[in-house]
Amino acid sequence: MDKTIFDYTEAFQRGEESGFEFFYRSLFDALVYYGYRFLNDKEAAEDITEDSFIKIWQRRESFFHPQVIKSWLYTTVRNACLNKLQQDQRQKVHQDMILAEMQSAYQESHLHTMIASETISEARKTISVLPEECYKVFYLMYVKGMKAREIAGYLG
């Protein structure tokens, strides 16, 4: 005697593997395709579909009709896909913010480096025309980091 879909539903509800296998084989590919249409990511759609089967298996005692099982799985896959899309969007916004901050910091740092380079270049030009003794004092103070007393002692 062949089993009917209602026999498989009862087996599913009782926790029999044959009931689970029937619905898994009957619905898995369609559910993956359904999830793929939301996500455009087959692996993610497969993962979500597998998770949905795990969830329904954990609640199997509540499902008395095959159409309820099918409807629950489609709804669960849809909701999980929408949640994933929202999570991905939040993650993208966060990544975009971090990237913008990094670019801003780089530009700011780059600008500071350019300004410092130009300032040092101009200072060197200006220092190079100082009288030799003034140049020595300036060099010892700002390049070597010596204090005025140390420079006085060093230069006598």
DSSP file (Angstrom, degrees, kcal/mol; ACC not computed):
  #  RESIDUE AA STRUCTURE BP1 BP2  ACC     N-H-->O    O-->H-N    N-H-->O    O-->H-N    TCO  KAPPA ALPHA  PHI   PSI    X-CA   Y-CA   Z-CA
    1    1 A M              0   0    0      0, 0.0     2,-0.2     0, 0.0     0, 0.0   0.000 360.0 360.0 360.0 130.6    0.0    0.0    0.0
    2    2 A D        -     0   0    0      1,-0.1     2,-0.2     0, 0.0     0, 0.0  -0.523 360.0-119.4 -79.4 143.5    1.4    3.4   -1.0
    3    3 A K        -     0   0    0     -2,-0.2     2,-0.2     1,-0.0    -1,-0.1  -0.556  23.8-140.2 -80.0 145.9    1.6    6.2    1.6
    4    4 A T     >  -     0   0    0     -2,-0.2     4,-2.0     1,-0.1     3,-0.4  -0.540  30.1-101.8 -96.7 169.9   -0.3    9.4    1.0
    5    5 A I  H  > S+     0   0    0      1,-0.2     4,-1.9     2,-0.2     5,-0.1   0.818 125.3  55.8 -60.7 -30.0    0.9   12.8    1.8
    6    6 A F  H  > S+     0   0    0      2,-0.2     4,-2.3     1,-0.2    -1,-0.2   0.834 103.3  54.0 -72.8 -31.7   -1.2   12.7    5.0
    7    7 A D  H  > S+     0   0    0     -3,-0.4     4,-2.5     2,-0.2    -2,-0.2   0.917 110.2  47.2 -64.2 -42.6    0.6    9.5    6.1
    8    8 A Y  H  X S+     0   0    0     -4,-2.0     4,-2.8     2,-0.2    -2,-0.2   0.866 109.5  54.2 -66.5 -35.2    3.9   11.3    5.7
    9    9 A T  H  X S+     0   0    0     -4,-1.9     4,-2.6     2,-0.2    -2,-0.2   0.929 110.2  46.0 -63.6 -44.5    2.4   14.3    7.6
   10   10 A E  H  X S+     0   0    0     -4,-2.3     4,-2.0     2,-0.2    -2,-0.2   0.912 113.3  49.6 -64.1 -41.6    1.5   12.0   10.5
   11   11 A A  H  X>S+     0   0    0     -4,-2.5     5,-3.1     2,-0.2     4,-0.6   0.912 111.3  50.3 -62.5 -41.8    4.9   10.4   10.3
   12   12 A F  H ><5S+     0   0    0     -4,-2.8     3,-1.2     1,-0.2    -2,-0.2   0.935 110.0  49.9 -59.1 -47.8    6.6   13.8   10.3
   13   13 A Q  H 3<5S+     0   0    0     -4,-2.6    -1,-0.2     1,-0.3    -2,-0.2   0.848 108.9  51.9 -63.3 -35.1    4.5   14.9   13.3
   14   14 A R  H 3<5S-     0   0    0     -4,-2.0    -1,-0.3    -5,-0.2    -2,-0.2   0.568 120.8-108.3 -78.9  -7.7    5.5   11.7   15.2
   15   15 A G  T <<5 +     0   0    0     -3,-1.2     2,-0.3    -4,-0.6    -3,-0.2   0.695  63.6 156.1  90.0  19.9    9.1   12.4   14.5
   16   16 A E    >>< -     0   0    0     -5,-3.1     4,-1.5    -6,-0.2     3,-0.8  -0.641  46.2-134.3 -84.0 137.1    9.7    9.6   12.0
   17   17 A E  H 3> S+     0   0    0     -2,-0.3     4,-3.0     1,-0.2     5,-0.2   0.835 102.6  62.5 -58.3 -35.8   12.5   10.1    9.6
   18   18 A S  H 3> S+     0   0    0      1,-0.2     4,-2.0     2,-0.2    -1,-0.2   0.872 103.1  50.1 -62.0 -36.4   10.4    9.0    6.6
   19   19 A G  H <> S+     0   0    0     -3,-0.8     4,-1.8     2,-0.2    -1,-0.2   0.918 112.5  46.1 -66.7 -43.7    8.1   12.0    7.2
   20   20 A F  H  X S+     0   0    0     -4,-1.5     4,-2.7     1,-0.2    -2,-0.2   0.947 112.4  50.6 -62.8 -48.6   10.9   14.4    7.4
   21   21 A E  H  X S+     0   0    0     -4,-3.0     4,-3.1     1,-0.2     5,-0.3   0.880 106.8  55.7 -57.7 -40.9   12.6   13.0    4.3
   22   22 A F  H  X S+     0   0    0     -4,-2.0     4,-2.1    -5,-0.2    -1,-0.2   0.953 113.8  38.2 -58.4 -51.3    9.4   13.2    2.3
   23   23 A F  H  X S+     0   0    0     -4,-1.8     4,-2.3     2,-0.2     5,-0.4   0.872 116.0  53.1 -70.5 -35.6    9.0   16.9    2.9
   24   24 A Y  H  X S+     0   0    0     -4,-2.7     4,-2.4    -5,-0.2     5,-0.2   0.958 114.3  41.0 -62.9 -50.5   12.7   17.6    2.6
   25   25 A R  H  < S+     0   0    0     -4,-3.1     4,-0.3     1,-0.2    -2,-0.2   0.857 118.1  48.6 -66.1 -34.5   12.9   15.9   -0.8
   26   26 A S  H  < S+     0   0    0     -4,-2.1     4,-0.2    -5,-0.3    -1,-0.2   0.849 126.9  20.0 -73.9 -34.7    9.6   17.4   -2.0
   27   27 A L  H  X S+     0   0    0     -4,-2.3     4,-2.7    -5,-0.2     5,-0.3   0.645  95.6  89.0-114.4 -18.8   10.3   21.0   -1.0
   28   28 A F  H  X S+     0   0    0     -4,-2.4     4,-2.6    -5,-0.4     5,-0.2   0.917  92.6  43.8 -54.9 -54.1   14.0   21.6   -0.6
   29   29 A D  H  > S+     0   0    0     -4,-0.3     4,-2.4    -5,-0.2    -1,-0.2   0.901 115.4  48.7 -61.4 -41.5   14.8   22.6   -4.2
   30   30 A A  H  > S+     0   0    0     -4,-0.2     4,-2.4     1,-0.2    -1,-0.2   0.897 112.3  48.9 -65.3 -39.1   11.8   24.8   -4.5
   31   31 A L  H  X S+     0   0    0     -4,-2.7     4,-2.7     2,-0.2    -2,-0.2   0.884 109.9  51.3 -68.0 -38.2   12.5   26.6   -1.2
   32   32 A V  H  X S+     0   0    0     -4,-2.6     4,-2.7    -5,-0.3    -2,-0.2   0.936 111.4  47.6 -62.9 -45.1   16.2   27.1   -2.2
   33   33 A Y  H  X S+     0   0    0     -4,-2.4     4,-1.9     2,-0.2    -2,-0.2   0.918 111.1  51.8 -61.0 -42.9   15.0   28.7   -5.5
   34   34 A Y  H  X S+     0   0    0     -4,-2.4     4,-0.7     1,-0.2    -2,-0.2   0.926 113.3  43.9 -59.1 -46.9   12.5   30.8   -3.6
   35   35 A G  H >X S+     0   0    0     -4,-2.7     4,-2.3     1,-0.2     3,-0.7   0.868 109.3  57.3 -66.1 -37.1   15.3   32.0   -1.2
   36   36 A Y  H 3X S+     0   0    0     -4,-2.7     4,-3.2     1,-0.2    -1,-0.2   0.862  98.4  60.7 -62.1 -36.1   17.7   32.6   -4.1
   37   37 A R  H 3< S+     0   0    0     -4,-1.9    -1,-0.2     1,-0.2    -2,-0.2   0.798 111.3  40.5 -64.1 -27.6   15.2   34.9   -5.8
   38   38 A F  H << S+     0   0    0     -4,-0.7    -2,-0.2    -3,-0.7    -1,-0.2   0.900 129.6  25.7 -80.1 -46.0   15.4   37.2   -2.7
   39   39 A L  H  < S-     0   0    0     -4,-2.3    -3,-0.2     2,-0.1    -2,-0.2   0.716  81.0-141.3 -98.5 -24.9   19.2   36.9   -2.1
   40   40 A N  S  < S+     0   0    0     -4,-3.2     2,-0.3    -5,-0.3    -4,-0.1   0.857  73.6 107.5  58.4  35.1   20.8   36.1   -5.4
   41   41 A D     >  -     0   0    0     -6,-0.2     4,-2.2    -5,-0.2     5,-0.2  -0.875  53.5-166.5-145.9 104.9   23.1   33.9   -3.4
   42   42 A K  H  > S+     0   0    0     -2,-0.3     4,-2.6     1,-0.2     5,-0.2   0.900  88.3  51.6 -65.1 -42.4   22.5   30.1   -3.7
   43   43 A E  H  > S+     0   0    0      1,-0.2     4,-2.6     2,-0.2    -1,-0.2   0.927 111.8  46.6 -60.9 -44.9   24.7   29.1   -0.7
   44   44 A A  H  > S+     0   0    0      1,-0.2     4,-2.5     2,-0.2    -1,-0.2   0.900 112.0  51.3 -64.7 -39.7   22.9   31.5    1.6
   45   45 A A  H  X S+     0   0    0     -4,-2.2     4,-2.3     2,-0.2    -2,-0.2   0.896 110.7  48.8 -64.5 -39.8   19.5   30.3    0.2
   46   46 A E  H  X S+     0   0    0     -4,-2.6     4,-2.7     2,-0.2    -2,-0.2   0.926 111.5  49.4 -64.9 -44.4   20.5   26.7    0.9
   47   47 A D  H  X S+     0   0    0     -4,-2.6     4,-2.5     1,-0.2    -2,-0.2   0.922 112.3  47.6 -60.7 -44.4   21.7   27.5    4.4
   48   48 A I  H  X S+     0   0    0     -4,-2.5     4,-2.2     2,-0.2    -1,-0.2   0.905 111.9  50.1 -64.3 -41.4   18.4   29.4    5.2
   49   49 A T  H  X S+     0   0    0     -4,-2.3     4,-2.0     2,-0.2    -2,-0.2   0.920 111.1  48.6 -64.5 -43.5   16.4   26.5    3.8
   50   50 A E  H  X S+     0   0    0     -4,-2.7     4,-2.0     1,-0.2    -2,-0.2   0.920 111.1  50.3 -62.5 -42.8   18.3   23.9    5.9
   51   51 A D  H  X S+     0   0    0     -4,-2.5     4,-2.5     1,-0.2    -1,-0.2   0.881 107.8  54.3 -61.7 -37.5   17.8   26.1    9.0
   52   52 A S  H  X S+     0   0    0     -4,-2.2     4,-2.4     1,-0.2    -1,-0.2   0.888 107.4  49.8 -64.8 -39.1   14.1   26.3    8.2
   53   53 A F  H  X S+     0   0    0     -4,-2.0     4,-2.1     2,-0.2    -1,-0.2   0.879 110.0  51.2 -66.7 -36.7   13.8   22.5    8.1
   54   54 A I  H  X S+     0   0    0     -4,-2.0     4,-1.9     2,-0.2    -2,-0.2   0.931 110.9  48.8 -63.8 -44.2   15.7   22.3   11.4
   55   55 A K  H  X S+     0   0    0     -4,-2.5     4,-0.8     1,-0.2    -2,-0.2   0.913 112.6  46.5 -63.3 -43.1   13.2   24.8   12.9
   56   56 A I  H >< S+     0   0    0     -4,-2.4     3,-0.6     1,-0.2    -1,-0.2   0.875 109.2  55.3 -70.0 -33.5   10.1   23.0   11.7
   57   57 A W  H >< S+     0   0    0     -4,-2.1     3,-1.2     1,-0.2    -1,-0.2   0.896 105.0  53.4 -63.4 -38.0   11.5   19.7   12.8
   58   58 A Q  H 3< S+     0   0    0     -4,-1.9    -1,-0.2     1,-0.2    -2,-0.2   0.721 118.1  36.6 -68.0 -20.3   11.9   21.1   16.3
   59   59 A R  T X< S+     0   0    0     -4,-0.8     3,-2.3    -3,-0.6    -1,-0.2   0.114  79.4 126.6-114.5  18.8    8.2   22.1   16.2
   60   60 A R  G X   +     0   0    0     -3,-1.2     3,-1.5     1,-0.3    -1,-0.1   0.723  60.2  68.5 -56.7 -28.4    6.9   19.1   14.3
   61   61 A E  G 3  S+     0   0    0      1,-0.3    -1,-0.3    -4,-0.2   -48,-0.1   0.730  94.5  59.6 -64.9 -19.6    4.2   18.2   16.8
   62   62 A S  G <  S+     0   0    0     -3,-2.3     2,-0.7     1,-0.1    -1,-0.3   0.552  86.2  86.5 -85.0  -8.3    2.3   21.4   15.9
   63   63 A F    <   +     0   0    0     -3,-1.5   -50,-0.1    -4,-0.2    -1,-0.1  -0.834  39.1 159.4-107.3 110.0    1.8   20.6   12.2
   64   64 A F        +     0   0    0     -2,-0.7    -1,-0.1     1,-0.1   -55,-0.1   0.553  61.9  51.8-102.9 -12.1   -1.2   18.5   11.3
   65   65 A H  S  > S-     0   0    0      1,-0.1     4,-1.7   -56,-0.1     3,-0.5  -0.978  72.2-133.6-133.2 140.4   -1.6   19.3    7.6
   66   66 A P  H  > S+     0   0    0      0, 0.0     4,-2.4     0, 0.0     5,-0.2   0.852 108.2  55.5 -60.8 -34.3    0.8   19.1    4.7
   67   67 A Q  H  > S+     0   0    0      1,-0.2     4,-2.7     2,-0.2     5,-0.2   0.849 105.0  52.7 -68.1 -32.0   -0.2   22.5    3.4
   68   68 A V  H  > S+     0   0    0     -3,-0.5     4,-2.7     2,-0.2    -1,-0.2   0.899 109.3  49.6 -68.2 -40.3    0.6   24.1    6.8
   69   69 A I  H  X S+     0   0    0     -4,-1.7     4,-2.3     2,-0.2    -2,-0.2   0.953 114.1  45.1 -60.9 -49.9    4.1   22.5    6.7
   70   70 A K  H  X S+     0   0    0     -4,-2.4     4,-2.4     1,-0.2    -2,-0.2   0.928 115.2  46.9 -61.1 -47.4    4.6   23.9    3.2
   71   71 A S  H  X S+     0   0    0     -4,-2.7     4,-2.5     1,-0.2    -1,-0.2   0.908 111.6  51.1 -62.8 -42.9    3.3   27.3    4.0
   72   72 A W  H  X S+     0   0    0     -4,-2.7     4,-2.6     1,-0.2    -1,-0.2   0.905 110.5  49.3 -62.2 -42.0    5.3   27.5    7.3
   73   73 A L  H  X S+     0   0    0     -4,-2.3     4,-2.7     2,-0.2     5,-0.2   0.925 111.9  47.6 -64.9 -44.5    8.5   26.6    5.4
   74   74 A Y  H  X S+     0   0    0     -4,-2.4     4,-2.6     1,-0.2    -2,-0.2   0.921 114.1  47.5 -62.7 -42.6    7.9   29.2    2.7
   75   75 A T  H  X S+     0   0    0     -4,-2.5     4,-2.7    -5,-0.2    -2,-0.2   0.911 112.8  48.8 -64.4 -41.9    7.1   31.9    5.3
   76   76 A T  H  X S+     0   0    0     -4,-2.6     4,-2.4     2,-0.2    -2,-0.2   0.908 112.3  47.8 -66.0 -42.4   10.2   31.0    7.3
   77   77 A V  H  X S+     0   0    0     -4,-2.7     4,-2.4     2,-0.2    -2,-0.2   0.937 113.0  49.2 -63.3 -45.8   12.5   31.1    4.3
   78   78 A R  H  X S+     0   0    0     -4,-2.6     4,-2.6    -5,-0.2    -2,-0.2   0.944 113.0  46.2 -59.2 -48.9   11.0   34.4    3.2
   79   79 A N  H  X S+     0   0    0     -4,-2.7     4,-2.5     1,-0.2    -1,-0.2   0.898 112.5  50.1 -62.9 -40.4   11.4   36.0    6.6
   80   80 A A  H  X S+     0   0    0     -4,-2.4     4,-2.3     2,-0.2    -1,-0.2   0.889 111.1  49.7 -65.3 -38.3   15.0   34.7    7.0
   81   81 A C  H  X S+     0   0    0     -4,-2.4     4,-2.6     2,-0.2    -2,-0.2   0.924 111.3  48.2 -65.7 -43.9   15.9   36.0    3.6
   82   82 A L  H  X S+     0   0    0     -4,-2.6     4,-2.3     1,-0.2    -2,-0.2   0.905 111.6  50.4 -63.2 -40.7   14.4   39.4    4.5
   83   83 A N  H  X S+     0   0    0     -4,-2.5     4,-2.6     2,-0.2    -1,-0.2   0.908 110.6  49.6 -61.6 -41.9   16.3   39.4    7.8
   84   84 A K  H  X S+     0   0    0     -4,-2.3     4,-3.1     2,-0.2     5,-0.2   0.911 109.6  50.9 -64.6 -42.2   19.5   38.6    6.0
   85   85 A L  H  X S+     0   0    0     -4,-2.6     4,-2.3     2,-0.2    -1,-0.2   0.912 112.3  46.9 -61.9 -42.0   19.0   41.4    3.5
   86   86 A Q  H  X S+     0   0    0     -4,-2.3     4,-2.7     2,-0.2    -2,-0.2   0.915 113.6  48.3 -64.9 -42.5   18.4   43.8    6.3
   87   87 A Q  H  X S+     0   0    0     -4,-2.6     4,-2.6     2,-0.2    -2,-0.2   0.922 112.0  49.1 -63.8 -43.7   21.5   42.5    8.2
   88   88 A D  H  X S+     0   0    0     -4,-3.1     4,-2.5     2,-0.2    -1,-0.2   0.895 111.3  50.4 -62.4 -39.5   23.6   42.8    5.0
   89   89 A Q  H  X S+     0   0    0     -4,-2.3     4,-2.6     2,-0.2    -2,-0.2   0.927 111.2  47.4 -65.2 -44.5   22.3   46.3    4.4
   90   90 A R  H  X S+     0   0    0     -4,-2.7     4,-2.5     1,-0.2    -2,-0.2   0.909 113.1  49.4 -61.2 -41.2   23.2   47.3    8.0
   91   91 A Q  H  X S+     0   0    0     -4,-2.6     4,-2.8     2,-0.2    -2,-0.2   0.895 110.7  49.8 -65.1 -39.9   26.6   45.7    7.6
   92   92 A K  H  X S+     0   0    0     -4,-2.5     4,-2.9     2,-0.2    -2,-0.2   0.917 110.6  49.5 -65.3 -43.0   27.2   47.5    4.3
   93   93 A V  H  X S+     0   0    0     -4,-2.6     4,-2.3     2,-0.2    -2,-0.2   0.925 112.9  48.0 -60.5 -43.9   26.2   50.9    5.8
   94   94 A H  H  X S+     0   0    0     -4,-2.5     4,-2.4     2,-0.2    -2,-0.2   0.925 112.9  47.4 -63.0 -44.8   28.6   50.2    8.7
   95   95 A Q  H  X S+     0   0    0     -4,-2.8     4,-2.8     1,-0.2    -2,-0.2   0.897 111.1  51.6 -64.0 -40.1   31.4   49.2    6.3
   96   96 A D  H  X S+     0   0    0     -4,-2.9     4,-2.6     2,-0.2    -1,-0.2   0.895 109.6  50.2 -63.1 -39.4   30.7   52.3    4.2
   97   97 A M  H  X S+     0   0    0     -4,-2.3     4,-2.5     2,-0.2    -2,-0.2   0.926 111.9  47.1 -64.3 -44.2   30.9   54.5    7.3
   98   98 A I  H  X S+     0   0    0     -4,-2.4     4,-2.7     2,-0.2    -2,-0.2   0.924 112.9  49.3 -63.2 -44.2   34.2   52.9    8.3
   99   99 A L  H  X S+     0   0    0     -4,-2.8     4,-2.8     2,-0.2    -2,-0.2   0.917 111.3  49.2 -61.5 -43.3   35.6   53.3    4.8
  100  100 A A  H  X S+     0   0    0     -4,-2.6     4,-2.6     2,-0.2    -1,-0.2   0.908 111.9  48.9 -62.9 -41.6   34.6   56.9    4.7
  101  101 A E  H  X S+     0   0    0     -4,-2.5     4,-2.8     2,-0.2    -2,-0.2   0.910 112.2  48.6 -63.6 -41.7   36.2   57.5    8.1
  102  102 A M  H  X S+     0   0    0     -4,-2.7     4,-2.7     2,-0.2    -2,-0.2   0.915 112.7  47.5 -65.3 -42.1   39.4   55.8    6.9
  103  103 A Q  H  X S+     0   0    0     -4,-2.8     4,-3.0     2,-0.2    -2,-0.2   0.910 113.2  48.6 -64.8 -41.3   39.4   57.8    3.7
  104  104 A S  H  X S+     0   0    0     -4,-2.6     4,-3.0     2,-0.2    -2,-0.2   0.929 112.9  47.3 -63.3 -45.2   38.8   61.0    5.7
  105  105 A A  H  X S+     0   0    0     -4,-2.8     4,-3.1     2,-0.2     5,-0.2   0.902 113.6  48.8 -62.9 -40.7   41.6   60.2    8.2
  106  106 A Y  H  X S+     0   0    0     -4,-2.7     4,-3.6     2,-0.2     5,-0.2   0.940 113.1  46.5 -64.8 -45.8   43.9   59.3    5.3
  107  107 A Q  H  X S+     0   0    0     -4,-3.0     4,-2.9     2,-0.2    -2,-0.2   0.912 115.1  46.9 -62.7 -41.8   43.1   62.5    3.5
  108  108 A E  H  X S+     0   0    0     -4,-3.0     4,-2.7     2,-0.2    -2,-0.2   0.937 116.1  44.6 -64.0 -46.2   43.5   64.5    6.7
  109  109 A S  H  X S+     0   0    0     -4,-3.1     4,-2.7     2,-0.2    -2,-0.2   0.912 114.3  49.8 -62.8 -43.4   46.8   62.7    7.5
  110  110 A H  H  X S+     0   0    0     -4,-3.6     4,-2.4    -5,-0.2    -2,-0.2   0.914 111.5  48.7 -62.2 -43.4   47.9   63.1    3.9
  111  111 A L  H  X S+     0   0    0     -4,-2.9     4,-2.7    -5,-0.2    -2,-0.2   0.917 111.5  49.4 -63.1 -43.7   47.1   66.8    4.0
  112  112 A H  H  X S+     0   0    0     -4,-2.7     4,-2.8     1,-0.2    -2,-0.2   0.905 110.9  50.3 -62.5 -41.1   48.9   67.3    7.3
  113  113 A T  H  X S+     0   0    0     -4,-2.7     4,-2.6     2,-0.2    -2,-0.2   0.912 111.2  48.4 -64.0 -42.2   52.0   65.5    5.8
  114  114 A M  H  X S+     0   0    0     -4,-2.4     4,-2.6     2,-0.2     5,-0.2   0.932 113.0  47.4 -63.3 -44.8   51.9   67.7    2.8
  115  115 A I  H  X S+     0   0    0     -4,-2.7     4,-2.7     1,-0.2    -2,-0.2   0.922 112.8  48.9 -63.3 -43.7   51.6   70.8    4.9
  116  116 A A  H  X S+     0   0    0     -4,-2.8     4,-2.8     2,-0.2     5,-0.2   0.918 111.4  50.1 -62.1 -43.0   54.4   69.6    7.2
  117  117 A S  H  X S+     0   0    0     -4,-2.6     4,-2.4     1,-0.2    -2,-0.2   0.928 113.2  45.3 -61.1 -45.9   56.6   68.9    4.2
  118  118 A E  H  X S+     0   0    0     -4,-2.6     4,-2.5     2,-0.2    -1,-0.2   0.898 113.3  50.6 -65.2 -40.3   56.0   72.3    2.7
  119  119 A T  H  X S+     0   0    0     -4,-2.7     4,-2.8    -5,-0.2    -2,-0.2   0.928 111.7  47.0 -63.9 -45.6   56.6   74.0    6.0
  120  120 A I  H  X S+     0   0    0     -4,-2.8     4,-2.8     2,-0.2    -2,-0.2   0.910 111.7  51.5 -62.7 -42.1   59.9   72.2    6.6
  121  121 A S  H  X S+     0   0    0     -4,-2.4     4,-2.0    -5,-0.2    -2,-0.2   0.929 112.9  44.5 -60.9 -45.6   61.0   73.0    3.1
  122  122 A E  H  X S+     0   0    0     -4,-2.5     4,-2.5     2,-0.2    -2,-0.2   0.900 112.5  52.4 -65.7 -40.5   60.2   76.7    3.5
  123  123 A A  H  X S+     0   0    0     -4,-2.8     4,-3.1     1,-0.2     5,-0.2   0.919 108.7  50.5 -62.5 -42.4   61.9   76.7    7.0
  124  124 A R  H  X S+     0   0    0     -4,-2.8     4,-2.4     2,-0.2    -1,-0.2   0.908 110.0  49.9 -61.7 -41.5   65.0   75.1    5.5
  125  125 A K  H  X S+     0   0    0     -4,-2.0     4,-0.6    -5,-0.2    -1,-0.2   0.936 114.6  44.4 -61.2 -44.8   65.2   77.7    2.8
  126  126 A T  H >< S+     0   0    0     -4,-2.5     3,-0.9     1,-0.2     4,-0.2   0.908 114.3  48.8 -66.6 -43.1   64.8   80.5    5.4
  127  127 A I  H >< S+     0   0    0     -4,-3.1     3,-1.9     1,-0.2    -1,-0.2   0.863 101.1  64.9 -64.9 -36.7   67.3   79.0    7.8
  128  128 A S  H 3< S+     0   0    0     -4,-2.4    -1,-0.2     1,-0.3    -2,-0.2   0.733 100.5  51.2 -63.7 -20.1   69.9   78.5    5.1
  129  129 A V  T << S+     0   0    0     -3,-0.9    -1,-0.3    -4,-0.6    -2,-0.2   0.456  87.5 107.4 -95.4  -0.6   70.2   82.3    4.6
  130  130 A L  S <  S-     0   0    0     -3,-1.9    -3,-0.0    -4,-0.2     5,-0.0  -0.371  85.8 -91.1 -70.3 153.9   70.7   83.0    8.3
  131  131 A P     >  -     0   0    0      0, 0.0     4,-2.6     0, 0.0     3,-0.2  -0.328  45.2-105.4 -59.7 153.6   74.2   84.0    9.5
  132  132 A E  H  > S+     0   0    0      1,-0.2     4,-2.3     2,-0.2     5,-0.1   0.858 118.3  48.4 -56.1 -44.5   76.2   80.9   10.5
  133  133 A E  H  > S+     0   0    0      2,-0.2     4,-2.0     1,-0.2    -1,-0.2   0.898 113.1  47.7 -65.9 -40.4   76.0   81.4   14.2
  134  134 A C  H  > S+     0   0    0     -3,-0.2     4,-2.7     2,-0.2    -2,-0.2   0.902 110.7  53.4 -64.2 -40.9   72.2   82.0   14.1
  135  135 A Y  H  X S+     0   0    0     -4,-2.6     4,-2.9     1,-0.2    -2,-0.2   0.920 107.8  50.1 -60.6 -44.7   71.9   78.9   11.9
  136  136 A K  H  X S+     0   0    0     -4,-2.3     4,-2.9     2,-0.2     5,-0.2   0.927 111.8  47.6 -60.0 -46.5   73.9   76.8   14.5
  137  137 A V  H  X S+     0   0    0     -4,-2.0     4,-2.3     1,-0.2     5,-0.2   0.943 114.3  46.5 -60.6 -48.3   71.6   78.0   17.3
  138  138 A F  H  X>S+     0   0    0     -4,-2.7     4,-2.9     1,-0.2     5,-0.5   0.924 113.8  48.6 -60.3 -45.7   68.5   77.3   15.4
  139  139 A Y  I  X>S+     0   0    0     -4,-2.9     4,-2.0     1,-0.2     5,-1.8   0.930 113.1  46.5 -61.3 -47.8   69.7   73.9   14.3
  140  140 A L  I  <5S+     0   0    0     -4,-2.9     6,-2.6     3,-0.2    -1,-0.2   0.866 118.0  42.9 -65.0 -36.0   70.7   72.8   17.8
  141  141 A M  I  <5S+     0   0    0     -4,-2.3     4,-0.2    -5,-0.2    -2,-0.2   0.946 126.9  25.3 -76.1 -49.2   67.5   74.0   19.3
  142  142 A Y  I  <5S+     0   0    0     -4,-2.9    -3,-0.2    -5,-0.2    -2,-0.2   0.732 131.7  33.1 -95.8 -23.4   64.9   72.8   16.8
  143  143 A V  I  <<S+     0   0    0     -4,-2.0    -3,-0.2    -5,-0.5    -4,-0.1   0.861 130.2  31.2 -97.0 -46.4   66.6   69.8   15.1
  144  144 A K  S   <S-     0   0    0     -5,-1.8    -3,-0.2     2,-0.1    -4,-0.2   0.662  99.4-130.8 -86.6 -16.9   68.7   68.5   18.0
  145  145 A G        +     0   0    0     -6,-0.3    -4,-0.2    -4,-0.2     2,-0.1   0.745  47.5 159.4  76.8  24.3   66.2   69.5   20.7
  146  146 A M        -     0   0    0     -6,-2.6    -1,-0.2     1,-0.1     2,-0.1  -0.471  38.9-119.1 -80.8 152.8   68.7   71.2   23.0
  147  147 A K     >  -     0   0    0     -2,-0.1     4,-2.5     1,-0.1     5,-0.2  -0.449  30.0-104.8 -83.7 162.6   67.7   73.8   25.6
  148  148 A A  H  > S+     0   0    0      1,-0.2     4,-2.5     2,-0.2     5,-0.2   0.879 121.5  49.9 -58.0 -41.3   69.1   77.4   25.5
  149  149 A R  H  > S+     0   0    0      2,-0.2     4,-2.5     1,-0.2    -1,-0.2   0.904 110.4  50.5 -64.8 -40.5   71.5   76.7   28.4
  150  150 A E  H  > S+     0   0    0      2,-0.2     4,-2.7     1,-0.2    -2,-0.2   0.917 111.5  47.9 -63.6 -41.8   72.8   73.6   26.7
  151  151 A I  H  X S+     0   0    0     -4,-2.5     4,-3.1     2,-0.2     5,-0.3   0.926 110.7  51.5 -64.3 -43.7   73.4   75.5   23.4
  152  152 A A  H  X S+     0   0    0     -4,-2.5     4,-1.4     1,-0.2    -2,-0.2   0.925 113.6  44.3 -59.0 -44.7   75.2   78.3   25.3
  153  153 A G  H  < S+     0   0    0     -4,-2.5    -1,-0.2     2,-0.2    -2,-0.2   0.907 114.8  49.3 -66.5 -41.2   77.4   75.8   27.0
  154  154 A Y  H  < S+     0   0    0     -4,-2.7    -2,-0.2     1,-0.2    -1,-0.2   0.898 119.4  36.5 -65.1 -42.8   78.0   73.9   23.7
  155  155 A L  H  <        0   0    0     -4,-3.1    -1,-0.2    -5,-0.2    -2,-0.2   0.592 360.0 360.0 -88.9 -11.8   78.8   77.0   21.7
  156  156 A G     <        0   0    0     -4,-1.4    -3,-0.2    -5,-0.3    -4,-0.1   0.492 360.0 360.0  74.7 360.0   80.7   78.7   24.5
